[in-house]
Each structure stands twice: as structure tokens, then as C-alpha cells.
Amino acid sequence: MKHIAKIMTFLVAITAVWISLLQTAMIPQSHTWLLPLYLIVSLGCYGLLMVGVGLMQFPTCPQEAVLLQQDVIEAKQFLKHNGVDVGSD
Amino acid sequence: MELADRAIGFILASISVTIFTYYTFWVIILPFVDEDHFVHNYFLPQEYAILLPVYAGVCLICFLSVFIGYVMLKSKKKKA
């Protein structure tokens, strides 16, 4: 709940700045109207960048995979020994 | 497989950086450059800065709706 409050205040602040820019006409109106769209585009770019970086640095641990397979074999043997049907692999 | 994932991640990151730089230059910096400067030859007119993202967003939403509908139909058929 706190996080959403932070985001909402951020949005309200940005909207206030934008409306004040519209009112004071410091820069031409046509360019002020482009700013929200620019914000959305940059947000999309940020998301895409984060997905790309996450894919690039996706951690893999091959040693853990080997250990997990060993555990699976051990558990299957134990279950078979105690008369539980786990199917054949 | 790992290398392919890495390559896709790199491509996604570079695409996003490219779009961000180009769009920033187009929207933020270009209005302050003189009208008859040669840089203007490399950019579309200012209206397209609005039209293209809106068009892309509408396409994205259409694609998402179609995809969600397709998945829902498929899962319903499997249940029956």
C-alpha cells in the first residue's frame, strides 16, 4: 500500500508540472502536448531495457542441477523401496 | 540455449536504447534546432512523433486482446 502511494504522488507531481507548463506557455503548446507521450515511450523503453538486461544476466547454476537430479534419483529409490509407485523414467 | 537467451536480451536492450535515444532527440532536442538545419532531413515531421507511438500502442493492445482471447478459447475447449 505504501508503494502505490509513492507512485501516485509521483504521478500527481508530474501532472502538476505538466499542467503548469501548459498554463504558463513557457514552451510552445504543441511541444508541451508531446511530453506525456514521451513519458509513456520512455517508460516502455525502460521496461524493454530491464527485460533485456534481465535476460542477459539470467543466473544459471549447472552444479545445482546435477545435485537436484541426484536427489530425484535418491527419492525415487526410497519411494520404490517403500512400495510407492512413482512410474518409470 | 543460454547463448540464444543472452543474444535475445542484448537485442532487446539495444533496441530499447536506440528507440529511446532517437525519440529523445526527435521530441526534446529537435524543436530547438533551426528549421533549415541538415539534421531535419533525418527525421519525419513532428506529427509523426504522436502518430507512430499511438499506432504502435493500438497495435499492441489489439495483439494482446487477440492473444488473450485465443488462450481463453483454447483453455475452455480443453476443459470440456
Backbone of each chain as nested JSON, in Angstrom:
{
  "chains": [
    {"id": "A", "residues": [
      {"number": 1, "name": "MET", "atoms": {"N": [0.833, -1.213, 0.0], "CA": [0.0, 0.0, 0.0], "C": [0.858, 1.249, 0.0]}},
      {"number": 2, "name": "LYS", "atoms": {"N": [2.044, 1.154, 0.634], "CA": [2.899, 2.331, 0.671], "C": [3.478, 2.635, -0.7]}},
      {"number": 3, "name": "HIS", "atoms": {"N": [3.778, 1.542, -1.417], "CA": [4.403, 1.711, -2.729], "C": [3.463, 2.441, -3.674]}},
      {"number": 4, "name": "ILE", "atoms": {"N": [2.168, 2.062, -3.613], "CA": [1.212, 2.682, -4.535], "C": [1.051, 4.165, -4.196]}},
      {"number": 5, "name": "ALA", "atoms": {"N": [1.154, 4.513, -2.908], "CA": [1.063, 5.925, -2.519], "C": [2.227, 6.707, -3.117]}},
      {"number": 6, "name": "LYS", "atoms": {"N": [3.41, 6.079, -3.084], "CA": [4.596, 6.725, -3.659], "C": [4.392, 6.993, -5.147]}},
      {"number": 7, "name": "ILE", "atoms": {"N": [3.908, 5.944, -5.841], "CA": [3.707, 6.074, -7.29], "C": [2.67, 7.148, -7.581]}},
      {"number": 8, "name": "MET", "atoms": {"N": [1.578, 7.161, -6.765], "CA": [0.523, 8.142, -7.007], "C": [1.037, 9.566, -6.822]}},
      {"number": 9, "name": "THR", "atoms": {"N": [1.82, 9.798, -5.742], "CA": [2.358, 11.152, -5.53], "C": [3.268, 11.548, -6.68]}},
      {"number": 10, "name": "PHE", "atoms": {"N": [4.062, 10.583, -7.155], "CA": [4.957, 10.843, -8.286], "C": [4.154, 11.276, -9.507]}},
      {"number": 11, "name": "LEU", "atoms": {"N": [3.065, 10.523, -9.79], "CA": [2.224, 10.84, -10.952], "C": [1.586, 12.213, -10.795]}},
      {"number": 12, "name": "VAL", "atoms": {"N": [1.081, 12.486, -9.57], "CA": [0.42, 13.772, -9.339], "C": [1.415, 14.912, -9.528]}},
      {"number": 13, "name": "ALA", "atoms": {"N": [2.658, 14.721, -9.025], "CA": [3.678, 15.753, -9.165], "C": [3.978, 16.015, -10.632]}},
      {"number": 14, "name": "ILE", "atoms": {"N": [4.111, 14.938, -11.402], "CA": [4.418, 15.097, -12.833], "C": [3.275, 15.811, -13.542]}},
      {"number": 15, "name": "THR", "atoms": {"N": [2.025, 15.411, -13.197], "CA": [0.867, 16.063, -13.821], "C": [0.832, 17.546, -13.479]}},
      {"number": 16, "name": "ALA", "atoms": {"N": [1.165, 17.869, -12.209], "CA": [1.155, 19.278, -11.805], "C": [2.176, 20.078, -12.604]}},
      {"number": 17, "name": "VAL", "atoms": {"N": [3.375, 19.506, -12.747], "CA": [4.416, 20.196, -13.52], "C": [3.965, 20.398, -14.954]}},
      {"number": 18, "name": "TRP", "atoms": {"N": [3.315, 19.348, -15.51], "CA": [2.891, 19.421, -16.905], "C": [1.812, 20.486, -17.094]}},
      {"number": 19, "name": "ILE", "atoms": {"N": [0.823, 20.507, -16.145], "CA": [-0.26, 21.487, -16.253], "C": [0.291, 22.907, -16.107]}},
      {"number": 20, "name": "SER", "atoms": {"N": [1.255, 23.059, -15.183], "CA": [1.842, 24.397, -15.031], "C": [2.579, 24.812, -16.3]}},
      {"number": 21, "name": "LEU", "atoms": {"N": [3.232, 23.852, -16.953], "CA": [3.893, 24.147, -18.226], "C": [2.865, 24.564, -19.264]}},
      {"number": 22, "name": "LEU", "atoms": {"N": [1.705, 23.863, -19.275], "CA": [0.641, 24.2, -20.227], "C": [0.12, 25.614, -19.952]}},
      {"number": 23, "name": "GLN", "atoms": {"N": [-0.045, 25.949, -18.655], "CA": [-0.644, 27.23, -18.298], "C": [0.283, 28.399, -18.603]}},
      {"number": 24, "name": "THR", "atoms": {"N": [1.578, 28.217, -18.215], "CA": [2.49, 29.351, -18.372], "C": [2.952, 29.522, -19.808]}},
      {"number": 25, "name": "ALA", "atoms": {"N": [2.787, 28.445, -20.63], "CA": [3.196, 28.512, -22.041], "C": [4.651, 28.951, -22.176]}},
      {"number": 26, "name": "MET", "atoms": {"N": [5.496, 28.353, -21.33], "CA": [6.926, 28.666, -21.389], "C": [7.514, 28.149, -22.7]}},
      {"number": 27, "name": "ILE", "atoms": {"N": [7.089, 26.928, -23.093], "CA": [7.478, 26.384, -24.387], "C": [6.204, 26.221, -25.201]}},
      {"number": 28, "name": "PRO", "atoms": {"N": [6.311, 26.166, -26.535], "CA": [5.101, 26.135, -27.371], "C": [4.153, 24.99, -27.009]}},
      {"number": 29, "name": "GLN", "atoms": {"N": [2.838, 25.261, -27.148], "CA": [1.806, 24.289, -26.75], "C": [1.979, 22.935, -27.418]}},
      {"number": 30, "name": "SER", "atoms": {"N": [2.309, 22.926, -28.705], "CA": [2.386, 21.656, -29.432], "C": [3.461, 20.758, -28.842]}},
      {"number": 31, "name": "HIS", "atoms": {"N": [4.532, 21.389, -28.31], "CA": [5.591, 20.577, -27.723], "C": [5.212, 20.099, -26.334]}},
      {"number": 32, "name": "THR", "atoms": {"N": [4.444, 20.939, -25.605], "CA": [4.003, 20.509, -24.275], "C": [3.074, 19.304, -24.389]}},
      {"number": 33, "name": "TRP", "atoms": {"N": [2.246, 19.278, -25.443], "CA": [1.335, 18.144, -25.611], "C": [2.088, 16.862, -25.905]}},
      {"number": 34, "name": "LEU", "atoms": {"N": [3.306, 16.959, -26.402], "CA": [4.08, 15.758, -26.713], "C": [4.665, 15.105, -25.464]}},
      {"number": 35, "name": "LEU", "atoms": {"N": [4.792, 15.863, -24.376], "CA": [5.541, 15.362, -23.213], "C": [4.947, 14.098, -22.579]}},
      {"number": 36, "name": "PRO", "atoms": {"N": [3.606, 14.005, -22.34], "CA": [3.082, 12.761, -21.759], "C": [3.38, 11.545, -22.618]}},
      {"number": 37, "name": "LEU", "atoms": {"N": [3.25, 11.727, -23.937], "CA": [3.557, 10.629, -24.846], "C": [5.023, 10.243, -24.735]}},
      {"number": 38, "name": "TYR", "atoms": {"N": [5.865, 11.264, -24.601], "CA": [7.294, 10.997, -24.445], "C": [7.546, 10.197, -23.167]}},
      {"number": 39, "name": "LEU", "atoms": {"N": [6.794, 10.541, -22.107], "CA": [6.919, 9.824, -20.833], "C": [6.55, 8.351, -21.0]}},
      {"number": 40, "name": "ILE", "atoms": {"N": [5.419, 8.114, -21.72], "CA": [4.972, 6.736, -21.915], "C": [6.005, 5.957, -22.724]}},
      {"number": 41, "name": "VAL", "atoms": {"N": [6.517, 6.608, -23.793], "CA": [7.505, 5.923, -24.638], "C": [8.754, 5.593, -23.834]}},
      {"number": 42, "name": "SER", "atoms": {"N": [9.199, 6.549, -22.983], "CA": [10.408, 6.265, -22.21], "C": [10.155, 5.168, -21.176]}},
      {"number": 43, "name": "LEU", "atoms": {"N": [8.93, 5.128, -20.625], "CA": [8.588, 4.052, -19.689], "C": [8.655, 2.691, -20.384]}},
      {"number": 44, "name": "GLY", "atoms": {"N": [8.088, 2.635, -21.609], "CA": [8.161, 1.393, -22.376], "C": [9.589, 0.995, -22.663]}},
      {"number": 45, "name": "CYS", "atoms": {"N": [10.42, 1.98, -23.026], "CA": [11.83, 1.696, -23.303], "C": [12.521, 1.171, -22.059]}},
      {"number": 46, "name": "TYR", "atoms": {"N": [12.202, 1.767, -20.908], "CA": [12.803, 1.319, -19.652], "C": [12.427, -0.133, -19.377]}},
      {"number": 47, "name": "GLY", "atoms": {"N": [11.122, -0.456, -19.584], "CA": [10.685, -1.833, -19.353], "C": [11.411, -2.812, -20.26]}},
      {"number": 48, "name": "LEU", "atoms": {"N": [11.505, -2.451, -21.544], "CA": [12.177, -3.32, -22.504], "C": [13.645, -3.495, -22.135]}},
      {"number": 49, "name": "LEU", "atoms": {"N": [14.28, -2.395, -21.713], "CA": [15.689, -2.45, -21.32], "C": [15.877, -3.378, -20.135]}},
      {"number": 50, "name": "MET", "atoms": {"N": [14.959, -3.273, -19.141], "CA": [15.1, -4.111, -17.953], "C": [14.908, -5.581, -18.302]}},
      {"number": 51, "name": "VAL", "atoms": {"N": [13.943, -5.874, -19.209], "CA": [13.741, -7.266, -19.63], "C": [14.996, -7.779, -20.335]}},
      {"number": 52, "name": "GLY", "atoms": {"N": [15.575, -6.947, -21.205], "CA": [16.778, -7.356, -21.929], "C": [17.938, -7.614, -21.0]}},
      {"number": 53, "name": "VAL", "atoms": {"N": [18.147, -6.692, -20.056], "CA": [19.257, -6.855, -19.108], "C": [19.047, -8.098, -18.247]}},
      {"number": 54, "name": "GLY", "atoms": {"N": [17.769, -8.313, -17.819], "CA": [17.469, -9.499, -17.013], "C": [17.729, -10.78, -17.781]}},
      {"number": 55, "name": "LEU", "atoms": {"N": [17.386, -10.785, -19.082], "CA": [17.643, -11.964, -19.909], "C": [19.135, -12.183, -20.083]}},
      {"number": 56, "name": "MET", "atoms": {"N": [19.891, -11.07, -20.215], "CA": [21.328, -11.179, -20.445], "C": [22.043, -11.733, -19.22]}},
      {"number": 57, "name": "GLN", "atoms": {"N": [21.573, -11.333, -18.03], "CA": [22.263, -11.747, -16.809], "C": [21.488, -12.818, -16.058]}},
      {"number": 58, "name": "PHE", "atoms": {"N": [20.692, -13.625, -16.796], "CA": [19.898, -14.638, -16.115], "C": [20.822, -15.66, -15.478]}},
      {"number": 59, "name": "PRO", "atoms": {"N": [20.735, -15.826, -14.128], "CA": [21.678, -16.724, -13.471], "C": [21.302, -18.187, -13.683]}},
      {"number": 60, "name": "THR", "atoms": {"N": [22.293, -18.991, -14.052], "CA": [22.093, -20.432, -14.149], "C": [23.13, -21.099, -13.256]}},
      {"number": 61, "name": "CYS", "atoms": {"N": [22.706, -22.228, -12.646], "CA": [23.644, -22.933, -11.763], "C": [23.65, -24.405, -12.139]}},
      {"number": 62, "name": "PRO", "atoms": {"N": [24.562, -24.82, -13.035], "CA": [24.623, -26.211, -13.509], "C": [24.931, -27.193, -12.399]}},
      {"number": 63, "name": "GLN", "atoms": {"N": [25.763, -26.794, -11.406], "CA": [26.11, -27.716, -10.327], "C": [24.871, -28.082, -9.533]}},
      {"number": 64, "name": "GLU", "atoms": {"N": [24.033, -27.061, -9.291], "CA": [22.797, -27.314, -8.536], "C": [21.882, -28.262, -9.296]}},
      {"number": 65, "name": "ALA", "atoms": {"N": [21.864, -28.164, -10.626], "CA": [21.022, -29.059, -11.423], "C": [21.469, -30.504, -11.242]}},
      {"number": 66, "name": "VAL", "atoms": {"N": [22.794, -30.735, -11.244], "CA": [23.313, -32.098, -11.047], "C": [22.906, -32.624, -9.674]}},
      {"number": 67, "name": "LEU", "atoms": {"N": [23.047, -31.779, -8.646], "CA": [22.664, -32.181, -7.285], "C": [21.184, -32.515, -7.214]}},
      {"number": 68, "name": "LEU", "atoms": {"N": [20.361, -31.701, -7.902], "CA": [18.915, -31.932, -7.884], "C": [18.583, -33.269, -8.519]}},
      {"number": 69, "name": "GLN", "atoms": {"N": [19.236, -33.585, -9.651], "CA": [18.988, -34.875, -10.305], "C": [19.361, -36.022, -9.372]}},
      {"number": 70, "name": "GLN", "atoms": {"N": [20.474, -35.868, -8.647], "CA": [20.876, -36.899, -7.691], "C": [19.803, -37.086, -6.623]}},
      {"number": 71, "name": "ASP", "atoms": {"N": [19.28, -35.975, -6.126], "CA": [18.234, -36.031, -5.108], "C": [17.006, -36.754, -5.644]}},
      {"number": 72, "name": "VAL", "atoms": {"N": [16.645, -36.471, -6.901], "CA": [15.469, -37.095, -7.507], "C": [15.655, -38.601, -7.56]}},
      {"number": 73, "name": "ILE", "atoms": {"N": [16.842, -39.04, -8.018], "CA": [17.11, -40.483, -8.113], "C": [17.017, -41.129, -6.733]}},
      {"number": 74, "name": "GLU", "atoms": {"N": [17.609, -40.449, -5.742], "CA": [17.594, -40.975, -4.371], "C": [16.163, -41.117, -3.856]}},
      {"number": 75, "name": "ALA", "atoms": {"N": [15.35, -40.07, -4.073], "CA": [13.971, -40.097, -3.587], "C": [13.184, -41.195, -4.273]}},
      {"number": 76, "name": "LYS", "atoms": {"N": [13.415, -41.397, -5.585], "CA": [12.692, -42.43, -6.311], "C": [13.027, -43.808, -5.766]}},
      {"number": 77, "name": "GLN", "atoms": {"N": [14.33, -44.003, -5.501], "CA": [14.749, -45.294, -4.944], "C": [14.086, -45.531, -3.593]}},
      {"number": 78, "name": "PHE", "atoms": {"N": [14.062, -44.483, -2.78], "CA": [13.458, -44.602, -1.443], "C": [11.976, -44.948, -1.543]}},
      {"number": 79, "name": "LEU", "atoms": {"N": [11.275, -44.26, -2.433], "CA": [9.834, -44.484, -2.568], "C": [9.554, -45.879, -3.108]}},
      {"number": 80, "name": "LYS", "atoms": {"N": [10.363, -46.303, -4.097], "CA": [10.17, -47.635, -4.663], "C": [10.41, -48.708, -3.594]}},
      {"number": 81, "name": "HIS", "atoms": {"N": [11.403, -48.438, -2.78], "CA": [11.753, -49.373, -1.708], "C": [10.589, -49.528, -0.74]}},
      {"number": 82, "name": "ASN", "atoms": {"N": [9.834, -48.464, -0.515], "CA": [8.73, -48.5, 0.434], "C": [7.396, -48.814, -0.225]}},
      {"number": 83, "name": "GLY", "atoms": {"N": [7.445, -49.26, -1.478], "CA": [6.238, -49.722, -2.126], "C": [5.338, -48.644, -2.691]}},
      {"number": 84, "name": "VAL", "atoms": {"N": [5.9, -47.462, -3.038], "CA": [5.104, -46.414, -3.671], "C": [5.441, -46.387, -5.157]}},
      {"number": 85, "name": "ASP", "atoms": {"N": [4.396, -46.4, -6.008], "CA": [4.632, -46.415, -7.45], "C": [4.904, -44.995, -7.938]}},
      {"number": 86, "name": "VAL", "atoms": {"N": [6.122, -44.733, -8.44], "CA": [6.448, -43.395, -8.94], "C": [6.6, -43.389, -10.457]}},
      {"number": 87, "name": "GLY", "atoms": {"N": [6.317, -44.54, -11.094], "CA": [6.451, -44.598, -12.538], "C": [7.897, -44.768, -12.953]}},
      {"number": 88, "name": "SER", "atoms": {"N": [8.084, -45.158, -14.207], "CA": [9.454, -45.362, -14.687], "C": [9.929, -44.121, -15.447]}},
      {"number": 89, "name": "ASP", "atoms": {"N": [11.237, -43.892, -15.423], "CA": [11.751, -42.685, -16.1], "C": [12.551, -43.035, -17.326]}}
    ]},
    {"id": "B", "residues": [
      {"number": 1, "name": "MET", "atoms": {"N": [21.366, -22.72, -25.965], "CA": [20.126, -22.16, -25.408], "C": [20.429, -20.92, -24.581]}},
      {"number": 2, "name": "GLU", "atoms": {"N": [21.445, -21.074, -23.727], "CA": [21.801, -19.937, -22.883], "C": [22.312, -18.776, -23.714]}},
      {"number": 3, "name": "LEU", "atoms": {"N": [23.087, -19.142, -24.742], "CA": [23.659, -18.108, -25.616], "C": [22.552, -17.392, -26.382]}},
      {"number": 4, "name": "ALA", "atoms": {"N": [21.529, -18.177, -26.821], "CA": [20.419, -17.585, -27.566], "C": [19.661, -16.61, -26.673]}},
      {"number": 5, "name": "ASP", "atoms": {"N": [19.413, -17.009, -25.408], "CA": [18.732, -16.114, -24.47], "C": [19.517, -14.818, -24.31]}},
      {"number": 6, "name": "ARG", "atoms": {"N": [20.841, -14.981, -24.163], "CA": [21.703, -13.825, -23.978], "C": [21.641, -12.895, -25.186]}},
      {"number": 7, "name": "ALA", "atoms": {"N": [21.653, -13.501, -26.392], "CA": [21.605, -12.705, -27.623], "C": [20.278, -11.957, -27.701]}},
      {"number": 8, "name": "ILE", "atoms": {"N": [19.169, -12.652, -27.363], "CA": [17.854, -12.0, -27.413], "C": [17.808, -10.843, -26.421]}},
      {"number": 9, "name": "GLY", "atoms": {"N": [18.366, -11.067, -25.217], "CA": [18.397, -9.996, -24.223], "C": [19.179, -8.805, -24.708]}},
      {"number": 10, "name": "PHE", "atoms": {"N": [20.327, -9.074, -25.334], "CA": [21.156, -7.985, -25.849], "C": [20.415, -7.228, -26.94]}},
      {"number": 11, "name": "ILE", "atoms": {"N": [19.723, -7.965, -27.833], "CA": [18.987, -7.31, -28.924], "C": [17.88, -6.432, -28.349]}},
      {"number": 12, "name": "LEU", "atoms": {"N": [17.125, -6.98, -27.356], "CA": [16.044, -6.194, -26.745], "C": [16.589, -4.917, -26.115]}},
      {"number": 13, "name": "ALA", "atoms": {"N": [17.697, -5.05, -25.357], "CA": [18.263, -3.884, -24.681], "C": [18.729, -2.842, -25.688]}},
      {"number": 14, "name": "SER", "atoms": {"N": [19.384, -3.304, -26.769], "CA": [19.897, -2.326, -27.743], "C": [18.753, -1.659, -28.487]}},
      {"number": 15, "name": "ILE", "atoms": {"N": [17.668, -2.442, -28.789], "CA": [16.51, -1.834, -29.46], "C": [15.926, -0.732, -28.585]}},
      {"number": 16, "name": "SER", "atoms": {"N": [15.777, -1.039, -27.292], "CA": [15.153, -0.044, -26.409], "C": [16.031, 1.197, -26.286]}},
      {"number": 17, "name": "VAL", "atoms": {"N": [17.345, 1.009, -26.183], "CA": [18.236, 2.177, -26.075], "C": [18.171, 3.012, -27.355]}},
      {"number": 18, "name": "THR", "atoms": {"N": [18.141, 2.312, -28.523], "CA": [18.084, 3.024, -29.799], "C": [16.807, 3.856, -29.901]}},
      {"number": 19, "name": "ILE", "atoms": {"N": [15.659, 3.213, -29.582], "CA": [14.389, 3.932, -29.685], "C": [14.391, 5.128, -28.743]}},
      {"number": 20, "name": "PHE", "atoms": {"N": [14.901, 4.906, -27.512], "CA": [14.893, 5.985, -26.533], "C": [15.744, 7.169, -27.01]}},
      {"number": 21, "name": "THR", "atoms": {"N": [16.953, 6.889, -27.52], "CA": [17.814, 7.984, -27.973], "C": [17.175, 8.726, -29.134]}},
      {"number": 22, "name": "TYR", "atoms": {"N": [16.649, 7.954, -30.103], "CA": [16.077, 8.578, -31.296], "C": [14.882, 9.445, -30.919]}},
      {"number": 23, "name": "TYR", "atoms": {"N": [14.01, 8.878, -30.053], "CA": [12.793, 9.613, -29.708], "C": [13.125, 10.847, -28.882]}},
      {"number": 24, "name": "THR", "atoms": {"N": [14.093, 10.711, -27.946], "CA": [14.505, 11.87, -27.156], "C": [15.01, 12.976, -28.065]}},
      {"number": 25, "name": "PHE", "atoms": {"N": [15.862, 12.597, -29.016], "CA": [16.414, 13.587, -29.935], "C": [15.299, 14.25, -30.737]}},
      {"number": 26, "name": "TRP", "atoms": {"N": [14.357, 13.411, -31.186], "CA": [13.271, 13.885, -32.032], "C": [12.386, 14.883, -31.29]}},
      {"number": 27, "name": "VAL", "atoms": {"N": [11.974, 14.511, -30.051], "CA": [10.945, 15.277, -29.353], "C": [11.545, 16.421, -28.537]}},
      {"number": 28, "name": "ILE", "atoms": {"N": [12.678, 16.153, -27.868], "CA": [13.2, 17.13, -26.912], "C": [14.168, 18.116, -27.568]}},
      {"number": 29, "name": "ILE", "atoms": {"N": [15.08, 17.601, -28.387], "CA": [16.156, 18.469, -28.876], "C": [15.792, 19.155, -30.187]}},
      {"number": 30, "name": "LEU", "atoms": {"N": [15.077, 18.434, -31.074], "CA": [14.852, 18.957, -32.421], "C": [14.113, 20.299, -32.468]}},
      {"number": 31, "name": "PRO", "atoms": {"N": [13.124, 20.541, -31.576], "CA": [12.463, 21.852, -31.636], "C": [13.403, 23.032, -31.432]}},
      {"number": 32, "name": "PHE", "atoms": {"N": [14.57, 22.805, -30.832], "CA": [15.48, 23.914, -30.58], "C": [16.517, 24.079, -31.689]}},
      {"number": 33, "name": "VAL", "atoms": {"N": [16.445, 23.185, -32.702], "CA": [17.382, 23.291, -33.821], "C": [16.711, 24.104, -34.922]}},
      {"number": 34, "name": "ASP", "atoms": {"N": [17.503, 24.863, -35.664], "CA": [16.958, 25.706, -36.731], "C": [16.219, 24.872, -37.771]}},
      {"number": 35, "name": "GLU", "atoms": {"N": [15.194, 25.496, -38.389], "CA": [14.351, 24.792, -39.35], "C": [15.143, 24.271, -40.545]}},
      {"number": 36, "name": "ASP", "atoms": {"N": [16.122, 25.065, -41.015], "CA": [16.818, 24.694, -42.251], "C": [18.123, 23.951, -41.994]}},
      {"number": 37, "name": "HIS", "atoms": {"N": [18.257, 23.442, -40.755], "CA": [19.459, 22.671, -40.441], "C": [19.387, 21.301, -41.114]}},
      {"number": 38, "name": "PHE", "atoms": {"N": [20.568, 20.758, -41.5], "CA": [20.549, 19.498, -42.26], "C": [20.046, 18.326, -41.424]}},
      {"number": 39, "name": "VAL", "atoms": {"N": [20.077, 18.447, -40.059], "CA": [19.636, 17.342, -39.204], "C": [18.174, 17.009, -39.459]}},
      {"number": 40, "name": "HIS", "atoms": {"N": [17.384, 18.027, -39.845], "CA": [15.954, 17.811, -40.047], "C": [15.669, 16.817, -41.166]}},
      {"number": 41, "name": "ASN", "atoms": {"N": [16.661, 16.591, -42.052], "CA": [16.431, 15.64, -43.141], "C": [16.314, 14.203, -42.626]}},
      {"number": 42, "name": "TYR", "atoms": {"N": [16.886, 13.942, -41.435], "CA": [16.905, 12.568, -40.927], "C": [15.676, 12.25, -40.084]}},
      {"number": 43, "name": "PHE", "atoms": {"N": [14.771, 13.208, -39.882], "CA": [13.599, 12.964, -39.042], "C": [12.32, 13.259, -39.818]}},
      {"number": 44, "name": "LEU", "atoms": {"N": [11.269, 12.473, -39.492], "CA": [9.959, 12.736, -40.067], "C": [9.398, 14.01, -39.439]}},
      {"number": 45, "name": "PRO", "atoms": {"N": [8.332, 14.563, -40.052], "CA": [7.719, 15.747, -39.441], "C": [7.217, 15.477, -38.031]}},
      {"number": 46, "name": "GLN", "atoms": {"N": [7.0, 16.528, -37.285], "CA": [6.662, 16.437, -35.87], "C": [5.364, 15.656, -35.606]}},
      {"number": 47, "name": "GLU", "atoms": {"N": [4.382, 15.695, -36.551], "CA": [3.113, 14.998, -36.308], "C": [3.338, 13.513, -36.109]}},
      {"number": 48, "name": "TYR", "atoms": {"N": [4.303, 12.952, -36.831], "CA": [4.544, 11.516, -36.746], "C": [5.056, 11.106, -35.381]}},
      {"number": 49, "name": "ALA", "atoms": {"N": [5.613, 12.062, -34.618], "CA": [6.071, 11.751, -33.26], "C": [4.894, 11.368, -32.377]}},
      {"number": 50, "name": "ILE", "atoms": {"N": [3.685, 11.859, -32.724], "CA": [2.484, 11.449, -31.987], "C": [1.876, 10.219, -32.639]}},
      {"number": 51, "name": "LEU", "atoms": {"N": [1.762, 10.262, -33.991], "CA": [1.028, 9.208, -34.702], "C": [1.667, 7.837, -34.52]}},
      {"number": 52, "name": "LEU", "atoms": {"N": [2.988, 7.761, -34.678], "CA": [3.638, 6.445, -34.652], "C": [3.492, 5.728, -33.307]}},
      {"number": 53, "name": "PRO", "atoms": {"N": [3.789, 6.393, -32.152], "CA": [3.61, 5.674, -30.88], "C": [2.17, 5.271, -30.622]}},
      {"number": 54, "name": "VAL", "atoms": {"N": [1.21, 6.148, -30.983], "CA": [-0.202, 5.807, -30.759], "C": [-0.582, 4.598, -31.601]}},
      {"number": 55, "name": "TYR", "atoms": {"N": [-0.139, 4.602, -32.871], "CA": [-0.414, 3.475, -33.763], "C": [0.196, 2.19, -33.211]}},
      {"number": 56, "name": "ALA", "atoms": {"N": [1.457, 2.299, -32.73], "CA": [2.12, 1.118, -32.171], "C": [1.379, 0.621, -30.936]}},
      {"number": 57, "name": "GLY", "atoms": {"N": [0.929, 1.568, -30.079], "CA": [0.205, 1.164, -28.875], "C": [-1.101, 0.472, -29.208]}},
      {"number": 58, "name": "VAL", "atoms": {"N": [-1.843, 1.015, -30.2], "CA": [-3.113, 0.391, -30.59], "C": [-2.863, -1.012, -31.129]}},
      {"number": 59, "name": "CYS", "atoms": {"N": [-1.817, -1.159, -31.953], "CA": [-1.475, -2.481, -32.48], "C": [-1.166, -3.442, -31.345]}},
      {"number": 60, "name": "LEU", "atoms": {"N": [-0.379, -2.971, -30.362], "CA": [0.0, -3.818, -29.236], "C": [-1.228, -4.277, -28.468]}},
      {"number": 61, "name": "ILE", "atoms": {"N": [-2.158, -3.337, -28.188], "CA": [-3.354, -3.688, -27.419], "C": [-4.2, -4.683, -28.206]}},
      {"number": 62, "name": "CYS", "atoms": {"N": [-4.35, -4.471, -29.547], "CA": [-5.117, -5.401, -30.371], "C": [-4.499, -6.787, -30.306]}},
      {"number": 63, "name": "PHE", "atoms": {"N": [-3.174, -6.846, -30.466], "CA": [-2.486, -8.135, -30.441], "C": [-2.695, -8.835, -29.1]}},
      {"number": 64, "name": "LEU", "atoms": {"N": [-2.576, -8.065, -27.998], "CA": [-2.753, -8.651, -26.663], "C": [-4.162, -9.197, -26.489]}},
      {"number": 65, "name": "SER", "atoms": {"N": [-5.179, -8.42, -26.947], "CA": [-6.563, -8.882, -26.791], "C": [-6.78, -10.16, -27.569]}},
      {"number": 66, "name": "VAL", "atoms": {"N": [-6.287, -10.194, -28.821], "CA": [-6.467, -11.397, -29.638], "C": [-5.796, -12.587, -28.974]}},
      {"number": 67, "name": "PHE", "atoms": {"N": [-4.594, -12.355, -28.45], "CA": [-3.842, -13.446, -27.822], "C": [-4.578, -13.977, -26.592]}},
      {"number": 68, "name": "ILE", "atoms": {"N": [-5.063, -13.043, -25.734], "CA": [-5.771, -13.457, -24.522], "C": [-7.041, -14.224, -24.891]}},
      {"number": 69, "name": "GLY", "atoms": {"N": [-7.782, -13.708, -25.891], "CA": [-8.994, -14.394, -26.33], "C": [-8.693, -15.79, -26.834]}},
      {"number": 70, "name": "TYR", "atoms": {"N": [-7.614, -15.898, -27.629], "CA": [-7.222, -17.203, -28.174], "C": [-6.899, -18.188, -27.054]}},
      {"number": 71, "name": "VAL", "atoms": {"N": [-6.127, -17.703, -26.054], "CA": [-5.756, -18.59, -24.938], "C": [-6.974, -19.014, -24.145]}},
      {"number": 72, "name": "MET", "atoms": {"N": [-7.919, -18.06, -23.92], "CA": [-9.122, -18.397, -23.161], "C": [-9.956, -19.428, -23.906]}},
      {"number": 73, "name": "LEU", "atoms": {"N": [-10.1, -19.253, -25.228], "CA": [-10.872, -20.212, -26.016], "C": [-10.244, -21.599, -25.942]}},
      {"number": 74, "name": "LYS", "atoms": {"N": [-8.915, -21.647, -26.057], "CA": [-8.21, -22.916, -26.048], "C": [-8.392, -23.63, -24.712]}},
      {"number": 75, "name": "SER", "atoms": {"N": [-8.26, -22.859, -23.615], "CA": [-8.355, -23.494, -22.3], "C": [-9.788, -23.99, -22.052]}},
      {"number": 76, "name": "LYS", "atoms": {"N": [-10.785, -23.287, -22.583], "CA": [-12.165, -23.724, -22.397], "C": [-12.416, -25.022, -23.156]}},
      {"number": 77, "name": "LYS", "atoms": {"N": [-11.836, -25.119, -24.364], "CA": [-12.027, -26.32, -25.155], "C": [-11.404, -27.535, -24.47]}},
      {"number": 78, "name": "LYS", "atoms": {"N": [-10.242, -27.288, -23.827], "CA": [-9.547, -28.391, -23.156], "C": [-10.362, -28.898, -21.954]}},
      {"number": 79, "name": "LYS", "atoms": {"N": [-11.035, -27.956, -21.28], "CA": [-11.794, -28.316, -20.083], "C": [-13.016, -29.174, -20.441]}},
      {"number": 80, "name": "ALA", "atoms": {"N": [-13.639, -28.874, -21.58], "CA": [-14.883, -29.546, -21.944], "C": [-14.663, -31.008, -22.328]}}
    ]}
  ]
}
